C-alpha cells in the first residue's frame, strides 16, 4: 500500500469492508422483517437497538482480517 498508485490500494482495502457492511444491512433487514411478523413492537425495537453494536463488531473484525 505504500508504493504505486493510491486509488487501487484504497479500493482494495475498502472493498471488503463495503461488502461486509452491505451484507450486514441485508441480514439486519431480514431479521427485522422476520421479528416484525412474529413479535411485538418492543421486540423489533430491541433488534434495531442492537444492530449498531453488531455492525461495529463485524466491521472491526473485517478490518483486522485485511490488515
C-alpha positions in Angstrom: 0.0 0.0 0.0 2.9 2.3 0.3 4.1 2.1 -3.2 2.4 2.8 -6.5 -0.9 4.5 -7.3 -3.0 5.1 -4.2 -6.5 4.7 -5.7 -6.3 0.9 -6.4 -4.8 0.4 -3.0 -7.6 2.3 -1.3 -10.3 0.4 -3.3 -8.6 -2.9 -2.5 -8.6 -2.0 1.2 -12.2 -0.6 1.3 -14.0 -3.2 -0.9 -14.2 -6.0 1.7 -15.4 -3.5 4.3 -18.1 -2.2 2.0 -19.2 -5.7 1.0 -19.3 -6.8 4.6 -21.4 -3.8 5.6 -23.8 -4.3 2.7 -24.3 -8.0 3.7 -24.9 -7.0 7.3 -27.5 -4.5 6.3 -29.3 -7.2 4.3 -29.1 -9.5 7.3 -30.5 -6.9 9.7 -33.3 -6.0 7.3 -34.3 -9.7 7.1 -34.0 -10.0 10.8 -36.3 -7.0 11.4 -38.8 -8.3 8.9 -38.9 -11.7 10.5 -39.2 -10.4 14.0 -41.8 -7.8 12.8 -44.0 -10.6 11.5 -43.8 -12.8 14.6 -43.3 -10.5 17.6 -44.3 -7.2 19.2 -43.0 -3.6 18.5 -40.8 -3.8 21.6 -39.0 -6.9 20.1 -38.5 -5.1 16.8 -37.0 -2.1 18.7 -34.6 -4.4 20.5 -33.4 -5.8 17.2 -32.9 -2.3 15.9 -31.1 -1.1 19.0 -28.5 -3.9 18.8 -27.9 -3.5 15.1 -25.2 -0.9 15.5 -23.4 -2.9 18.1 -23.3 -5.9 15.8 -22.2 -3.8 12.8 -19.3 -2.2 14.8 -18.2 -5.7 15.9 -18.3 -7.2 12.4 -16.7 -4.2 10.6 -13.8 -4.2 13.2 -13.4 -7.9 12.7 -13.3 -7.4 8.9 -10.7 -4.6 9.2 -8.5 -6.8 11.4 -8.7 -9.6 8.9 -7.4 -7.5 6.0 -4.7 -5.6 7.8 
